[in-house]
Amino acid sequence: MSGGSVQDGGLPGVAAALELRASHADRDRVVDVLSIAAGDGRLTAEELDERVEAALTARTMGELAVLTADLPAEVGGGAVASGGRAKDVVRIDQEGASTRRGDGWVVPRRMEIRSAWGEVTLDFTQAVITHDTLRIDLDIRGGSLKLLTRPGGVVDTDALVTHYGKIKTRRAGGLDVPVVLRVEVVGELSFGQVVVRAPRRVFGGKLTGV
């Protein structure tokens, strides 16, 4: 496969995302995408072997993205490779329930969250980020929204209206870390809380949101 580069569309957040170090989960997702493409006849056996080897030794998200840049969006998942495409709007509507988005979920442009006496957890540590901004339209009445951030993640709650609610925020990483994703939380919070923090580390260095 000939070398190439991924166009970032001039968005500094996307460019910074492509420079992030890739995890084992990121590499595994790209291998899955390549295997599906080969099964569809889009890649030859030789191309598959070459790209899988490159994926397993990739250091950054940009190096992974190059491997799927010539595949359709529904296969390659866009600029930052994933198993699916980012939706424009994702809605969560629940009452007395718990919802969690964890490893490998694709962050959309906007989320509408309506929750009564329940909990919503959005874990960005292993999420696939294809946009540099996420807007969350929030309506929580009793319960909580938990945002587990990663270095380069910034959460803005200045436009959130609270009624007997609490907001706890803590940025992941130092101030010199490039912004990869800016989350804007707007709407209303009544008798609940919004918690923003990095995931906790437990024995063995594993990250957990518990």
C-alpha positions as CSV (number, residue, x, y, z in Angstrom):
1,M,0.0,0.0,0.0
2,S,1.3,3.4,-0.9
3,G,1.8,6.0,1.9
4,G,-0.6,8.9,2.3
5,S,-2.0,11.4,4.7
6,V,-5.4,12.1,6.1
7,Q,-6.9,15.6,5.4
8,D,-8.1,17.1,8.7
9,G,-10.2,19.8,7.0
10,G,-8.3,22.5,8.9
11,L,-9.8,21.6,12.2
12,P,-7.1,21.8,14.9
13,G,-9.0,19.5,17.2
14,V,-9.1,16.7,14.5
15,A,-5.4,17.2,13.7
16,A,-4.6,16.9,17.4
17,A,-6.7,13.7,17.6
18,L,-4.7,12.1,14.8
19,E,-1.5,12.7,16.8
20,L,-2.9,10.8,19.9
21,R,-1.2,7.6,20.8
22,A,-3.2,4.5,19.7
23,S,-4.2,1.9,22.2
24,H,-4.5,-1.8,21.7
25,A,-8.3,-1.4,21.4
26,D,-7.8,1.2,18.6
27,R,-5.5,-1.2,16.7
28,D,-8.0,-4.1,17.2
29,R,-10.9,-2.0,15.8
30,V,-8.9,-1.1,12.7
31,V,-8.0,-4.8,12.1
32,D,-11.7,-5.7,12.3
33,V,-12.5,-3.0,9.8
34,L,-9.8,-4.2,7.4
35,S,-11.0,-7.8,7.8
36,I,-14.6,-6.8,6.9
37,A,-13.3,-4.8,3.9
38,A,-11.3,-7.9,2.7
39,G,-14.4,-10.0,3.1
40,D,-16.4,-7.6,0.9
41,G,-13.7,-7.9,-1.8
42,R,-12.4,-4.3,-1.3
43,L,-8.9,-5.6,-0.3
44,T,-6.8,-8.4,-1.7
45,A,-5.2,-10.9,0.6
46,E,-1.8,-9.3,0.2
47,E,-3.2,-5.8,0.9
48,L,-5.0,-7.2,4.0
49,D,-1.8,-8.8,5.4
50,E,0.2,-5.6,4.7
51,R,-2.3,-3.3,6.4
52,V,-2.9,-5.6,9.4
53,E,0.8,-5.6,10.0
54,A,0.9,-1.8,9.8
55,A,-2.1,-1.5,12.1
56,L,-0.6,-3.7,14.8
57,T,2.6,-1.6,14.8
58,A,0.9,1.8,14.5
59,R,1.8,4.4,17.1
60,T,-0.8,7.1,16.5
61,M,-4.4,7.4,15.5
62,G,-3.3,9.2,12.3
63,E,-1.2,6.2,11.3
64,L,-4.3,4.0,11.8
65,A,-6.6,6.4,9.9
66,V,-4.4,6.2,6.8
67,L,-5.0,2.4,6.6
68,T,-8.8,2.9,6.1
69,A,-8.7,6.3,4.3
70,D,-9.5,4.7,0.9
71,L,-12.4,2.7,2.3
72,P,-16.1,3.9,2.3
73,A,-17.2,5.7,5.4
74,E,-19.5,2.9,6.4
75,V,-16.5,0.6,6.5
76,G,-13.6,2.8,7.5
77,G,-15.6,5.0,9.9
78,G,-14.2,8.4,8.7
79,A,-11.0,10.2,9.6
80,V,-10.4,8.4,12.9
81,A,-11.0,4.7,12.1
82,S,-13.8,2.9,13.9
83,G,-16.3,0.2,13.4
84,G,-19.1,2.6,12.6
85,R,-20.0,6.2,11.6
86,A,-20.7,9.1,13.9
87,K,-24.3,10.1,14.0
88,D,-25.3,13.8,14.0
89,V,-27.7,13.3,16.9
90,V,-28.0,10.6,19.6
91,R,-31.0,10.7,22.0
92,I,-31.2,9.1,25.4
93,D,-34.6,9.2,27.0
94,Q,-35.1,7.3,30.3
95,E,-36.8,7.2,33.6
96,G,-35.5,5.3,36.6
97,A,-32.8,3.7,34.4
98,S,-29.1,3.6,33.9
99,T,-27.3,4.2,30.5
100,R,-23.6,3.9,29.8
101,R,-21.5,4.6,26.7
102,G,-18.1,2.9,27.0
103,D,-15.2,1.5,25.0
104,G,-15.4,2.1,21.3
105,W,-18.5,4.2,21.1
106,V,-18.5,6.8,18.3
107,V,-19.0,10.4,19.7
108,P,-21.7,12.3,17.7
109,R,-22.0,16.0,17.0
110,R,-24.9,16.4,19.5
111,M,-26.7,14.4,22.2
112,E,-30.1,15.0,23.7
113,I,-30.4,13.5,27.1
114,R,-33.6,13.4,29.1
115,S,-33.3,11.5,32.3
116,A,-35.5,11.3,35.4
117,W,-34.2,9.6,38.6
118,G,-31.5,7.7,36.7
119,E,-27.9,7.8,35.7
120,V,-26.1,8.5,32.4
121,T,-22.4,7.8,32.0
122,L,-20.4,8.9,29.0
123,D,-16.9,7.4,29.0
124,F,-14.6,9.2,26.5
125,T,-11.4,7.4,27.5
126,Q,-11.6,4.9,24.6
127,A,-14.3,6.6,22.5
128,V,-13.9,7.3,18.8
129,I,-13.8,11.0,18.3
130,T,-14.6,12.2,14.8
131,H,-15.7,15.8,15.6
132,D,-13.9,18.4,17.7
133,T,-17.1,19.5,19.5
134,L,-20.0,17.7,21.2
135,R,-23.1,19.6,22.3
136,I,-25.2,17.9,25.0
137,D,-28.8,19.2,25.4
138,L,-29.5,18.1,29.0
139,D,-32.7,17.7,31.0
140,I,-32.0,15.8,34.2
141,R,-34.6,15.7,37.0
142,G,-33.1,13.7,39.9
143,G,-30.1,11.5,39.0
144,S,-26.8,12.3,37.4
145,L,-24.7,12.7,34.3
146,K,-21.1,11.4,34.6
147,L,-18.5,12.4,32.0
148,L,-15.2,10.4,32.1
149,T,-12.7,12.5,30.2
150,R,-9.3,11.9,28.7
151,P,-6.3,14.2,28.1
152,G,-7.4,16.9,25.7
153,G,-11.0,16.7,26.8
154,V,-12.6,20.0,27.9
155,V,-16.2,20.3,29.4
156,D,-18.0,23.6,29.4
157,T,-21.0,23.7,31.8
158,D,-21.4,27.5,31.9
159,A,-24.7,27.5,30.0
160,L,-26.3,24.8,32.2
161,V,-29.1,26.0,34.4
162,T,-29.3,24.3,37.8
163,H,-32.1,24.0,40.3
164,Y,-31.0,22.4,43.5
165,G,-28.3,20.7,41.6
166,K,-24.5,20.3,41.8
167,I,-21.7,20.4,39.2
168,K,-18.3,18.9,39.9
169,T,-15.7,19.4,37.1
170,R,-12.0,18.4,36.8
171,R,-10.1,18.5,33.5
172,A,-8.0,15.5,32.5
173,G,-4.4,16.3,31.8
174,G,-2.5,19.6,32.2
175,L,-3.4,22.9,30.6
176,D,-0.7,22.4,28.0
177,V,-2.5,19.4,26.5
178,P,-4.0,20.2,23.1
179,V,-7.8,20.2,23.1
180,V,-9.1,17.1,21.3
181,L,-12.8,17.3,22.2
182,R,-14.8,20.2,23.6
183,V,-18.1,19.1,25.3
184,E,-20.7,21.9,25.7
185,V,-23.4,21.0,28.2
186,V,-26.5,23.1,28.0
187,G,-30.1,22.8,29.4
188,E,-31.4,22.2,32.9
189,L,-30.3,20.2,35.9
190,S,-32.8,19.8,38.8
191,F,-32.2,17.8,42.0
192,G,-29.2,16.0,40.5
193,Q,-25.6,16.4,39.6
194,V,-23.1,16.6,36.7
195,V,-19.7,15.0,37.5
196,V,-16.7,15.5,35.2
197,R,-13.6,13.6,36.0
198,A,-10.8,11.3,34.7
199,P,-11.4,7.6,35.2
200,R,-9.8,6.1,38.3
201,R,-6.8,3.8,38.1
202,V,-6.9,0.5,39.9
203,F,-4.3,-2.2,40.5
204,G,-2.4,-3.1,37.4
205,G,-2.9,0.4,35.8
206,K,-6.3,-0.4,34.4
207,L,-8.7,2.5,34.0
208,T,-12.2,2.2,35.5
209,G,-15.1,4.5,35.7
210,V,-16.5,3.0,38.9
